[in-house]
Amino acid sequence: MKKIEAIIKPFKLDEVKEALQEVGVQGLSVVEVKGFGRQKGHTELYRGAEYVVDFLPKVKIEVVLPADQVDAAIEAIINAAKTDKIGDGKIFVSPVERAIRIRTGETDQDAL
């Protein structure tokens, strides 16, 4: 089992969700986050004063799935989230040792 964490632009969330559903991903979690990478934020003008916005709003999608679905999920995320502009985001893949469905006690792949 693997966990995919994808940090993307907020307006791409619906497209990414639909793309993941099309490749068979049944569930995911979404968290609103703020951060920066090479994009480094930007400056804005407010009441005549210029200030730096260091952290930009992003969305983090988390999904745990069987290892054989990872490549299809990554491809779906890339195709749906890509704008070819700086700040498109990143994808991280990590191993998952165990998964347990609280309601039934099912474990590992049965819990997904």
C-alpha positions in Angstrom: 0.0 0.0 0.0 1.1 3.5 -0.7 0.1 7.0 0.4 0.0 9.7 -2.2 0.1 13.3 -1.0 -0.4 15.9 -3.8 -0.2 19.6 -3.2 -2.0 21.5 -5.9 -3.6 24.8 -6.8 -7.0 25.1 -5.2 -8.9 25.8 -8.4 -7.7 22.4 -9.8 -9.3 20.3 -7.0 -12.5 19.3 -8.8 -10.6 18.3 -11.9 -8.1 16.2 -9.9 -10.9 14.6 -7.8 -12.8 13.6 -11.0 -9.6 12.3 -12.6 -8.8 10.1 -9.6 -12.4 8.7 -9.5 -12.0 7.8 -13.2 -8.9 5.6 -12.5 -10.7 3.9 -9.6 -9.7 5.8 -6.5 -12.6 5.4 -4.1 -11.8 7.8 -1.3 -9.5 10.8 -0.5 -8.9 13.5 2.0 -8.5 17.2 1.3 -6.8 19.8 3.5 -6.4 23.5 2.8 -2.8 24.4 3.3 -0.5 27.4 2.8 3.1 27.2 1.7 5.7 28.2 -0.9 8.4 26.6 -3.0 10.2 28.2 -5.9 7.2 30.5 -6.3 8.3 32.4 -3.1 5.0 34.3 -2.7 4.4 37.7 -4.2 3.8 41.4 -3.2 0.4 43.0 -2.9 -0.7 46.6 -2.3 -3.2 47.2 0.6 -4.3 50.7 1.5 -1.2 52.2 -0.2 1.3 49.9 1.6 3.1 47.1 -0.1 3.5 43.9 1.7 4.8 40.4 0.9 2.5 37.4 0.9 4.9 34.6 1.8 2.5 31.7 2.0 0.3 30.9 -0.9 -3.0 29.0 -0.5 -2.8 25.4 -1.8 -4.8 22.2 -1.3 -3.3 18.9 -0.2 -5.0 15.7 -1.4 -4.2 12.5 0.5 -5.1 9.1 -0.8 -4.0 5.6 0.3 -4.2 2.8 -2.3 -2.8 -0.5 -3.4 0.7 -0.2 -4.9 -0.6 -1.4 -8.3 -2.8 1.7 -8.6 -0.1 4.3 -7.8 1.2 5.0 -11.3 -2.3 5.5 -12.7 -3.2 7.8 -9.8 -0.1 9.9 -10.3 -0.7 10.2 -14.0 -4.3 11.3 -13.3 -3.1 14.0 -10.8 -0.5 15.3 -13.1 -2.8 15.5 -16.1 -5.6 17.2 -14.1 -3.5 19.6 -12.0 -0.9 20.8 -14.6 -1.1 24.4 -15.9 2.5 24.7 -17.1 3.0 27.6 -14.7 5.1 27.9 -11.6 3.3 26.7 -8.5 1.5 23.7 -10.0 2.5 21.7 -7.0 4.2 18.5 -6.0 3.4 14.8 -5.4 4.9 12.7 -2.7 4.6 8.9 -2.4 5.2 7.0 0.8 4.8 3.4 2.0 1.9 2.6 4.3 2.5 -0.2 6.8 -1.0 -0.7 8.0 -4.6 0.4 7.4 -7.5 -0.4 9.7 -11.2 0.4 9.1 -12.5 1.4 12.5 -16.1 0.3 11.9 -15.4 -3.3 10.8 -11.9 -4.0 12.0 -10.9 -4.8 8.4 -7.1 -4.4 7.9 -4.7 -3.4 5.1 -6.1 -3.6 1.5 -9.5 -4.8 2.8 -9.7 -1.5 4.8 -9.2 0.6 1.7 
